[in-house]
Amino acid sequence: AGVPAVGLNLAGVPEVVADGETGLLAPSEDAGLLAGCIDRLLADPAFARRLGTAGAQRVMNRHSLAAASREIEDILKRFVWSCDE
């Protein structure tokens, strides 16, 4: 959607949100820091736009249908190549 993500630094979130690049992450146990991340983005719209744009690009590069197709194709090529040996 082109908006920056704000999330907690736990589970798989850091795999999707690059802290300071596509959004902001806060430690899972600190609601105050999570609120601070939101405040930072609200206070600096230019920074928020940069993160949002980078986030949208990251999703398209890594999680789009085209990216998934390329990954499946690569896996199949490796599998076929290994079966030829």
ZAVEXFI-85915 format. One record per residue: residue number from 1; x, y, z of N, C-alpha, C in turn. Coordinates in Angstrom, 1 decimal, always signed. Example, Ala and Ser with C-alpha at 12.3 -4.5 7.8 and 13.67 -1.06 7.14 Angstrom:
REM residues 2
<node num="1" n_X="+13.2" n_Y="-5.7" n_Z="+7.8" ca_X="+12.3" ca_Y="-4.5" ca_Z="+7.8" c_X="+13.2" c_Y="-3.3" c_Z="+7.8"/>
<node num="2" n_X="+12.8" n_Y="-2.2" n_Z="+7.1" ca_X="+13.7" ca_Y="-1.1" ca_Z="+7.1" c_X="+12.9" c_Y="+0.0" c_Z="+7.9"/>
***
This chain:
REM residues 85
<node num="1" n_X="+0.8" n_Y="-1.2" n_Z="+0.0" ca_X="+0.0" ca_Y="+0.0" ca_Z="+0.0" c_X="+0.9" c_Y="+1.3" c_Z="+0.0"/>
<node num="2" n_X="+2.2" n_Y="+1.1" n_Z="+0.1" ca_X="+3.1" ca_Y="+2.3" ca_Z="+0.1" c_X="+3.1" c_Y="+3.0" c_Z="+1.4"/>
<node num="3" n_X="+2.7" n_Y="+2.4" n_Z="+2.5" ca_X="+2.8" ca_Y="+3.0" ca_Z="+3.8" c_X="+3.8" c_Y="+2.3" c_Z="+4.6"/>
<node num="4" n_X="+4.5" n_Y="+2.9" n_Z="+5.5" ca_X="+5.5" ca_Y="+2.2" ca_Z="+6.3" c_X="+4.8" c_Y="+1.3" c_Z="+7.3"/>
<node num="5" n_X="+5.5" n_Y="+0.2" n_Z="+7.6" ca_X="+5.0" ca_Y="-0.7" ca_Z="+8.6" c_X="+5.6" c_Y="-0.4" c_Z="+10.0"/>
<node num="6" n_X="+4.8" n_Y="-0.6" n_Z="+11.0" ca_X="+5.3" ca_Y="-0.5" ca_Z="+12.4" c_X="+4.9" c_Y="-1.8" c_Z="+13.0"/>
<node num="7" n_X="+5.9" n_Y="-2.5" n_Z="+13.6" ca_X="+5.6" ca_Y="-3.8" ca_Z="+14.2" c_X="+6.5" c_Y="-4.1" c_Z="+15.3"/>
<node num="8" n_X="+6.3" n_Y="-5.3" n_Z="+15.8" ca_X="+7.1" ca_Y="-5.8" ca_Z="+16.9" c_X="+8.2" c_Y="-6.7" c_Z="+16.4"/>
<node num="9" n_X="+9.4" n_Y="-6.6" n_Z="+17.0" ca_X="+10.6" ca_Y="-7.4" ca_Z="+16.6" c_X="+10.5" c_Y="-8.8" c_Z="+17.2"/>
<node num="10" n_X="+9.6" n_Y="-9.6" n_Z="+16.6" ca_X="+9.4" ca_Y="-11.0" ca_Z="+17.0" c_X="+8.9" c_Y="-11.8" c_Z="+15.9"/>
<node num="11" n_X="+9.0" n_Y="-13.1" n_Z="+16.0" ca_X="+8.6" ca_Y="-14.1" ca_Z="+15.1" c_X="+9.1" c_Y="-13.8" c_Z="+13.7"/>
<node num="12" n_X="+8.3" n_Y="-13.8" n_Z="+12.7" ca_X="+8.7" ca_Y="-13.5" ca_Z="+11.3" c_X="+8.6" c_Y="-12.1" c_Z="+10.8"/>
<node num="13" n_X="+8.2" n_Y="-11.2" n_Z="+11.7" ca_X="+8.1" ca_Y="-9.8" ca_Z="+11.4" c_X="+9.4" c_Y="-9.2" c_Z="+10.8"/>
<node num="14" n_X="+10.5" n_Y="-9.4" n_Z="+11.4" ca_X="+11.8" ca_Y="-8.8" ca_Z="+10.8" c_X="+12.1" c_Y="-9.4" c_Z="+9.4"/>
<node num="15" n_X="+11.5" n_Y="-10.5" n_Z="+9.0" ca_X="+11.8" ca_Y="-11.0" ca_Z="+7.7" c_X="+11.0" c_Y="-10.2" c_Z="+6.6"/>
<node num="16" n_X="+10.0" n_Y="-9.5" n_Z="+7.1" ca_X="+9.1" ca_Y="-8.7" ca_Z="+6.2" c_X="+9.4" c_Y="-7.2" c_Z="+6.3"/>
<node num="17" n_X="+9.6" n_Y="-6.8" n_Z="+7.5" ca_X="+9.9" ca_Y="-5.4" ca_Z="+7.8" c_X="+11.4" c_Y="-5.2" c_Z="+8.2"/>
<node num="18" n_X="+12.1" n_Y="-4.4" n_Z="+7.3" ca_X="+13.5" ca_Y="-4.1" ca_Z="+7.6" c_X="+13.5" c_Y="-2.8" c_Z="+8.4"/>
<node num="19" n_X="+13.9" n_Y="-2.9" n_Z="+9.7" ca_X="+13.9" ca_Y="-1.8" ca_Z="+10.6" c_X="+14.7" c_Y="-0.6" c_Z="+10.1"/>
<node num="20" n_X="+14.0" n_Y="+0.5" n_Z="+9.9" ca_X="+14.7" ca_Y="+1.7" ca_Z="+9.5" c_X="+14.8" c_Y="+1.8" c_Z="+8.0"/>
<node num="21" n_X="+14.3" n_Y="+0.8" n_Z="+7.2" ca_X="+14.4" ca_Y="+0.8" ca_Z="+5.8" c_X="+13.0" c_Y="+0.7" c_Z="+5.2"/>
<node num="22" n_X="+12.1" n_Y="-0.2" n_Z="+5.7" ca_X="+10.8" ca_Y="-0.3" ca_Z="+5.2" c_X="+9.7" c_Y="-0.1" c_Z="+6.2"/>
<node num="23" n_X="+10.2" n_Y="+0.1" n_Z="+7.4" ca_X="+9.3" ca_Y="+0.4" ca_Z="+8.6" c_X="+10.1" c_Y="+0.5" c_Z="+9.8"/>
<node num="24" n_X="+9.4" n_Y="+0.4" n_Z="+10.9" ca_X="+10.1" ca_Y="+0.5" ca_Z="+12.2" c_X="+9.6" c_Y="-0.7" c_Z="+13.1"/>
<node num="25" n_X="+10.6" n_Y="-1.2" n_Z="+13.9" ca_X="+10.3" ca_Y="-2.3" ca_Z="+14.8" c_X="+10.6" c_Y="-1.9" c_Z="+16.2"/>
<node num="26" n_X="+9.8" n_Y="-2.4" n_Z="+17.1" ca_X="+10.0" ca_Y="-2.2" ca_Z="+18.5" c_X="+10.1" c_Y="-3.5" c_Z="+19.2"/>
<node num="27" n_X="+10.8" n_Y="-3.6" n_Z="+20.3" ca_X="+10.9" ca_Y="-4.8" ca_Z="+21.1" c_X="+9.5" c_Y="-5.3" c_Z="+21.5"/>
<node num="28" n_X="+9.3" n_Y="-6.6" n_Z="+21.5" ca_X="+8.0" ca_Y="-7.1" ca_Z="+21.8" c_X="+7.4" c_Y="-6.7" c_Z="+23.2"/>
<node num="29" n_X="+8.3" n_Y="-6.5" n_Z="+24.1" ca_X="+7.8" ca_Y="-6.2" ca_Z="+25.5" c_X="+7.7" c_Y="-4.7" c_Z="+25.8"/>
<node num="30" n_X="+7.8" n_Y="-3.8" n_Z="+24.8" ca_X="+7.8" ca_Y="-2.4" ca_Z="+25.1" c_X="+6.8" c_Y="-1.6" c_Z="+24.2"/>
<node num="31" n_X="+5.6" n_Y="-1.5" n_Z="+24.8" ca_X="+4.5" ca_Y="-0.8" ca_Z="+24.1" c_X="+4.9" c_Y="+0.7" c_Z="+24.0"/>
<node num="32" n_X="+5.6" n_Y="+1.2" n_Z="+24.9" ca_X="+6.0" ca_Y="+2.6" ca_Z="+24.8" c_X="+6.9" c_Y="+2.9" c_Z="+23.6"/>
<node num="33" n_X="+7.8" n_Y="+2.0" n_Z="+23.3" ca_X="+8.7" ca_Y="+2.1" ca_Z="+22.1" c_X="+7.9" c_Y="+1.9" c_Z="+20.8"/>
<node num="34" n_X="+6.9" n_Y="+1.1" n_Z="+20.8" ca_X="+6.0" ca_Y="+0.9" ca_Z="+19.7" c_X="+5.2" c_Y="+2.2" c_Z="+19.4"/>
<node num="35" n_X="+4.7" n_Y="+2.8" n_Z="+20.4" ca_X="+4.0" ca_Y="+4.1" ca_Z="+20.3" c_X="+5.0" c_Y="+5.1" c_Z="+19.8"/>
<node num="36" n_X="+6.3" n_Y="+5.1" n_Z="+20.3" ca_X="+7.3" ca_Y="+6.0" ca_Z="+19.8" c_X="+7.6" c_Y="+5.9" c_Z="+18.3"/>
<node num="37" n_X="+7.5" n_Y="+4.7" n_Z="+17.8" ca_X="+7.8" ca_Y="+4.4" ca_Z="+16.4" c_X="+6.6" c_Y="+5.1" c_Z="+15.6"/>
<node num="38" n_X="+5.4" n_Y="+4.9" n_Z="+16.0" ca_X="+4.3" ca_Y="+5.6" ca_Z="+15.4" c_X="+4.4" c_Y="+7.1" c_Z="+15.4"/>
<node num="39" n_X="+4.8" n_Y="+7.6" n_Z="+16.6" ca_X="+4.9" ca_Y="+9.1" ca_Z="+16.7" c_X="+6.0" c_Y="+9.6" c_Z="+15.8"/>
<node num="40" n_X="+7.1" n_Y="+8.8" n_Z="+15.7" ca_X="+8.2" ca_Y="+9.2" ca_Z="+14.8" c_X="+7.8" c_Y="+9.4" c_Z="+13.3"/>
<node num="41" n_X="+7.0" n_Y="+8.4" n_Z="+12.9" ca_X="+6.5" ca_Y="+8.5" ca_Z="+11.5" c_X="+5.5" c_Y="+9.6" c_Z="+11.3"/>
<node num="42" n_X="+4.7" n_Y="+9.9" n_Z="+12.3" ca_X="+3.7" ca_Y="+11.0" ca_Z="+12.2" c_X="+4.4" c_Y="+12.3" c_Z="+12.2"/>
<node num="43" n_X="+5.5" n_Y="+12.4" n_Z="+12.9" ca_X="+6.3" ca_Y="+13.7" ca_Z="+13.0" c_X="+7.1" c_Y="+13.9" c_Z="+11.8"/>
<node num="44" n_X="+7.4" n_Y="+12.9" n_Z="+11.0" ca_X="+8.3" ca_Y="+13.1" ca_Z="+9.9" c_X="+7.7" c_Y="+12.4" c_Z="+8.6"/>
<node num="45" n_X="+6.8" n_Y="+13.1" n_Z="+8.0" ca_X="+6.1" ca_Y="+12.5" ca_Z="+6.8" c_X="+7.0" c_Y="+12.1" c_Z="+5.7"/>
<node num="46" n_X="+8.1" n_Y="+12.9" n_Z="+5.5" ca_X="+9.0" ca_Y="+12.5" ca_Z="+4.4" c_X="+9.7" c_Y="+11.2" c_Z="+4.7"/>
<node num="47" n_X="+10.1" n_Y="+11.0" n_Z="+5.9" ca_X="+10.7" ca_Y="+9.7" ca_Z="+6.3" c_X="+9.7" c_Y="+8.6" c_Z="+6.2"/>
<node num="48" n_X="+8.5" n_Y="+8.8" n_Z="+6.6" ca_X="+7.4" ca_Y="+7.8" ca_Z="+6.5" c_X="+7.2" c_Y="+7.5" c_Z="+5.0"/>
<node num="49" n_X="+7.2" n_Y="+8.5" n_Z="+4.1" ca_X="+7.0" ca_Y="+8.2" ca_Z="+2.7" c_X="+8.2" c_Y="+7.3" c_Z="+2.1"/>
<node num="50" n_X="+9.4" n_Y="+7.7" n_Z="+2.5" ca_X="+10.6" ca_Y="+6.9" ca_Z="+2.1" c_X="+10.4" c_Y="+5.4" c_Z="+2.5"/>
<node num="51" n_X="+10.1" n_Y="+5.2" n_Z="+3.8" ca_X="+9.9" ca_Y="+3.8" ca_Z="+4.3" c_X="+8.8" c_Y="+3.1" c_Z="+3.5"/>
<node num="52" n_X="+7.7" n_Y="+3.8" n_Z="+3.3" ca_X="+6.5" ca_Y="+3.2" ca_Z="+2.6" c_X="+6.9" c_Y="+2.8" c_Z="+1.2"/>
<node num="53" n_X="+7.6" n_Y="+3.7" n_Z="+0.5" ca_X="+8.0" ca_Y="+3.4" ca_Z="-0.9" c_X="+8.9" c_Y="+2.2" c_Z="-0.9"/>
<node num="54" n_X="+9.9" n_Y="+2.2" n_Z="+0.0" ca_X="+10.8" ca_Y="+1.1" ca_Z="+0.1" c_X="+10.1" c_Y="-0.2" c_Z="+0.4"/>
<node num="55" n_X="+9.1" n_Y="-0.1" n_Z="+1.3" ca_X="+8.4" ca_Y="-1.3" ca_Z="+1.7" c_X="+7.6" c_Y="-1.9" c_Z="+0.5"/>
<node num="56" n_X="+6.9" n_Y="-1.0" n_Z="-0.2" ca_X="+6.2" ca_Y="-1.5" ca_Z="-1.4" c_X="+7.1" c_Y="-2.1" c_Z="-2.4"/>
<node num="57" n_X="+8.3" n_Y="-1.6" n_Z="-2.6" ca_X="+9.2" ca_Y="-2.1" ca_Z="-3.5" c_X="+9.7" c_Y="-3.5" c_Z="-3.0"/>
<node num="58" n_X="+10.0" n_Y="-3.6" n_Z="-1.8" ca_X="+10.4" ca_Y="-4.9" ca_Z="-1.2" c_X="+9.4" c_Y="-6.0" c_Z="-1.3"/>
<node num="59" n_X="+8.1" n_Y="-5.6" n_Z="-1.1" ca_X="+7.1" ca_Y="-6.6" ca_Z="-1.3" c_X="+7.0" c_Y="-7.1" c_Z="-2.7"/>
<node num="60" n_X="+7.1" n_Y="-6.1" n_Z="-3.7" ca_X="+7.0" ca_Y="-6.5" ca_Z="-5.1" c_X="+8.2" c_Y="-7.4" c_Z="-5.5"/>
<node num="61" n_X="+9.4" n_Y="-7.1" n_Z="-4.9" ca_X="+10.6" ca_Y="-7.8" ca_Z="-5.3" c_X="+10.6" c_Y="-9.2" c_Z="-4.7"/>
<node num="62" n_X="+10.1" n_Y="-9.3" n_Z="-3.5" ca_X="+10.2" ca_Y="-10.6" ca_Z="-2.7" c_X="+8.9" c_Y="-11.4" c_Z="-2.6"/>
<node num="63" n_X="+7.8" n_Y="-10.8" n_Z="-2.7" ca_X="+6.5" ca_Y="-11.5" ca_Z="-2.3" c_X="+5.5" c_Y="-11.4" c_Z="-3.4"/>
<node num="64" n_X="+5.8" n_Y="-10.9" n_Z="-4.6" ca_X="+4.8" ca_Y="-10.8" ca_Z="-5.7" c_X="+4.6" c_Y="-12.2" c_Z="-6.3"/>
<node num="65" n_X="+3.6" n_Y="-12.3" n_Z="-7.2" ca_X="+3.4" ca_Y="-13.5" ca_Z="-7.9" c_X="+4.6" c_Y="-13.8" c_Z="-8.8"/>
<node num="66" n_X="+5.2" n_Y="-12.8" n_Z="-9.4" ca_X="+6.4" ca_Y="-12.9" ca_Z="-10.3" c_X="+7.6" c_Y="-13.5" c_Z="-9.5"/>
<node num="67" n_X="+7.8" n_Y="-12.9" n_Z="-8.3" ca_X="+8.9" ca_Y="-13.4" ca_Z="-7.5" c_X="+8.7" c_Y="-14.8" c_Z="-7.0"/>
<node num="68" n_X="+7.5" n_Y="-15.2" n_Z="-6.7" ca_X="+7.2" ca_Y="-16.6" ca_Z="-6.3" c_X="+7.4" c_Y="-17.5" c_Z="-7.5"/>
<node num="69" n_X="+7.0" n_Y="-17.1" n_Z="-8.7" ca_X="+7.2" ca_Y="-17.9" ca_Z="-9.9" c_X="+8.7" c_Y="-18.1" c_Z="-10.2"/>
<node num="70" n_X="+9.5" n_Y="-17.1" n_Z="-10.0" ca_X="+10.9" ca_Y="-17.2" ca_Z="-10.2" c_X="+11.5" c_Y="-18.2" c_Z="-9.2"/>
<node num="71" n_X="+11.1" n_Y="-18.1" n_Z="-8.0" ca_X="+11.6" ca_Y="-19.0" ca_Z="-6.9" c_X="+11.2" c_Y="-20.4" c_Z="-7.2"/>
<node num="72" n_X="+10.0" n_Y="-20.7" n_Z="-7.6" ca_X="+9.6" ca_Y="-22.0" ca_Z="-8.0" c_X="+10.3" c_Y="-22.5" c_Z="-9.2"/>
<node num="73" n_X="+10.5" n_Y="-21.7" n_Z="-10.2" ca_X="+11.3" ca_Y="-22.1" ca_Z="-11.4" c_X="+12.7" c_Y="-22.4" c_Z="-11.0"/>
<node num="74" n_X="+13.4" n_Y="-21.7" n_Z="-10.1" ca_X="+14.7" ca_Y="-22.0" ca_Z="-9.7" c_X="+14.8" c_Y="-23.3" c_Z="-8.9"/>
<node num="75" n_X="+13.8" n_Y="-23.6" n_Z="-8.1" ca_X="+13.7" ca_Y="-24.8" ca_Z="-7.3" c_X="+13.6" c_Y="-26.0" c_Z="-8.3"/>
<node num="76" n_X="+12.7" n_Y="-25.8" n_Z="-9.3" ca_X="+12.5" ca_Y="-26.9" ca_Z="-10.2" c_X="+13.8" c_Y="-27.2" c_Z="-11.1"/>
<node num="77" n_X="+14.4" n_Y="-26.1" n_Z="-11.5" ca_X="+15.7" ca_Y="-26.3" ca_Z="-12.3" c_X="+16.7" c_Y="-27.0" c_Z="-11.4"/>
<node num="78" n_X="+16.9" n_Y="-26.7" n_Z="-10.2" ca_X="+17.8" ca_Y="-27.4" ca_Z="-9.3" c_X="+17.4" c_Y="-28.8" c_Z="-9.2"/>
<node num="79" n_X="+16.1" n_Y="-29.1" n_Z="-9.0" ca_X="+15.7" ca_Y="-30.5" ca_Z="-8.8" c_X="+15.9" c_Y="-31.3" c_Z="-10.1"/>
<node num="80" n_X="+15.6" n_Y="-30.8" n_Z="-11.2" ca_X="+15.8" ca_Y="-31.5" ca_Z="-12.5" c_X="+17.3" c_Y="-31.7" c_Z="-12.7"/>
<node num="81" n_X="+18.1" n_Y="-30.7" n_Z="-12.5" ca_X="+19.5" ca_Y="-30.8" ca_Z="-12.6" c_X="+20.1" c_Y="-31.9" c_Z="-11.7"/>
<node num="82" n_X="+19.6" n_Y="-32.0" n_Z="-10.5" ca_X="+20.1" ca_Y="-33.0" ca_Z="-9.5" c_X="+19.6" c_Y="-34.4" c_Z="-9.9"/>
<node num="83" n_X="+18.5" n_Y="-34.5" n_Z="-10.6" ca_X="+18.0" ca_Y="-35.8" ca_Z="-11.1" c_X="+18.8" c_Y="-36.3" c_Z="-12.3"/>
<node num="84" n_X="+19.4" n_Y="-35.4" n_Z="-13.0" ca_X="+20.2" ca_Y="-35.8" ca_Z="-14.2" c_X="+21.5" c_Y="-36.4" c_Z="-13.8"/>
<node num="85" n_X="+22.0" n_Y="-36.2" n_Z="-12.6" ca_X="+23.3" ca_Y="-36.7" ca_Z="-12.2" c_X="+23.3" c_Y="-38.2" c_Z="-12.0"/>
***
